[in-house]
């Protein structure tokens, strides 16, 4: 299990965006967009970047953009590169903006860090249940009830073969499903703490 400090090093991958930021919003949005574009270019040139190299490129792209736009920050908002805490906070705020521009990059960053912390990949867990509801919010959430009456929430974050069952509205209330899932520790800004979320990896109708 990953510790909270490890997750903070990847700029706090969050599920819901509600943390206040102290930096100029327009400049942050520009840095986020340029960081996303930079990463897309890197990925196009080197599609097989390792998780460690990808993490490095995130930092390189973000710092380059920040350097280019440093003059646009108010004096009180500028961060010295030697200020580890300040740079960390800047990174967190840029990452929040990136979730709106290129969420796939942030998800890849989080998954890469999780994969690095695992000694061996385990088989995905699965659950049999009845559909209670499907919520379409920032992320699609599938709600199931198992045979004991316990309710579960599953997030759709990645593409997989049977994901269209959900994205094409082919799953209805009362449907019987077998879902496979993995668990990822993410920051929940509602509770202001890290907790584990169930992430869908496969859906089968029963």
N, C-alpha and C positions, 0 to 999 in steps of 0.2 A: 504493500500500500504506500502510495506517495505521500510525503509530508506536505504540509501547507507551504513551507518555504520553497519547495521545489516548484510548485505551481506558480508562485509569485515571480519566479525567475523567468517565466514565459509570458510576463505582462498580464497576468490574471485573466485567464479565459473565463468569461462570464456567460451566464444564461440570459439574464435580463439586465438591461442597461439603465441604471438609475442613480449611479454615483455622480456626485457633483464634481466638476472639473474647474480648476483655477486658471487654466491657460486660455488665451484668446481662441474662441471656437473656430473662427474662419481659418486661422493659421493651422490649427490642429487638423482640420478637414483637408487642407492642402497637403500637409505632411502625410496624412493617412493615405490619400489618393496616390501620391508619388511613391510611397513605400509599397503600396499594392502593385503599381505599375512596374516598379523596379523588381519586385519578386516574380511577377509574371514573366518578365524578360529573362530573369535568371533561370526560371523553371523551363522556359522554352529552349534555352541554350543547353541546359543540363537537367533533363527530366528525371534523372536517377540520382538526384542529390540525396545524400544520407540525411538522417534526422539531425545529426549534429551540425552538418554543413548548412542545412536549411535554417537552423536557429541562428547560426553566425550571420547568414545573409540577411535575416530579418533585422538584426542589430545594425549591420553595415548600411542597409538601405535607409533605415529610419534616421540614423545619425547624419548621413549625407544630406537628406532632405532638411533636417533640422538646421544643419550648418548653413545651407543655402538660404534659409528663411529666418535665421536668428535675429536679423535686424528688425523683423516685423513684430517681435515680441516686446512687450513693455519691459522696462529695466527690471522691475520686480519679478517678472516671470521668467527671465533668462536663467538657464541652468549651466553651471560650470561642468565640464566633462569629468572633473575630479570629484564632483558631488555625486556619490553613488546613490544616495537616497533620492536626490532630485532627479537624476536620470531615470531611476526606476519609476518614479511617479510620472514623469513625462512619457515613458514607454507604456505605462498602464493606460494613460489617457489617449495616446495615439492608437493603442490596440482596441480600445472601445469604439473609436471612430472607424477603425478598419473592419470591425464586425459588421458595420453597415455597408461598407464599400466592397470588401472581398472576404466575407465570412469563411469561405473555404480555406483561405490561407491561415486564418487563426485556428480553425479546427485541425488543419494539418499540423500546425505547430504544436498544439496540445497533444494530439495523438502521437506525434514523434517523441515527445518528452515521456509520455506514458509508456511507449514501447521500449524506450531506453531503460526504464526502471524495472522492466519485467525480465526475469531470468529465462523464462520460457513462456510461450504463448499457450494459454489454456483454452480448452474448448468452450464455446459460448454456452451460457446457461439457457434454458428454455422454460416456458410456462404455458400451460393450457388454461384458457379462460374464455369468458363471454364479454363481448364488447359493451362497455357502458356508454362511451362517448368518444368522439374525435374532436379535439380542439385545434383550431387553426389560429395560432397566435404568432409570436416571433419564430417559434419552432412548432412543428406539428407534434401534438401529444396524443398518443393512443392510450385510452383508459380501459383496463380489463378488470374483471372480477373472477377469481379462481373458484374452485369447487367448494372451498371453505367459506366463501363470502368475502375474502380479503381483496381489497382494491389495490391496483398497481398502475403506475404511470410510466409510459415508455416514450422516449423522445426519438424523432426521426432527424438524424443529423447527416447521415451518409447515404449515398446511393448504393443499392444492392438489387439483385435480380427480381425480387418480389415486391420491392418498394412501390411500383405502380398500383398495386392493389389498394394502397393507402392514398397515394397522390391522385389517382383517377377516381376517387370516391366510390370504389367498389366494395368497401367495407362499411357495413351498416350496424346499427345497434342490434344487439342480441345475436350477432354472428358468433360462431364458435371458432376460435383461432388457436394455433400453436405459434408462439413467437419465440424466436431466439434473440438473445441480447447479451451485451457486455456492459460492464459498469465502469464509469469514469468519474473521477473526483473533480467537480467544478465549483466555482464560486457562485453562490446564490445570493444576489444582492438584496433579496427580500428579507432573508434571515441574517444577512451579514456574516455568513460563515461558509466554509467549504463543506460539501456533502456529496454523496455518491448518487449519480443519476443512471438510470437504466437506458441504454442506447440500443435501438432496434438494429438487428443484423439480418433477420429473416422473418417472413410472415407466411404462414400456411393456413388455408381455410380447412376446417374439419367437417 
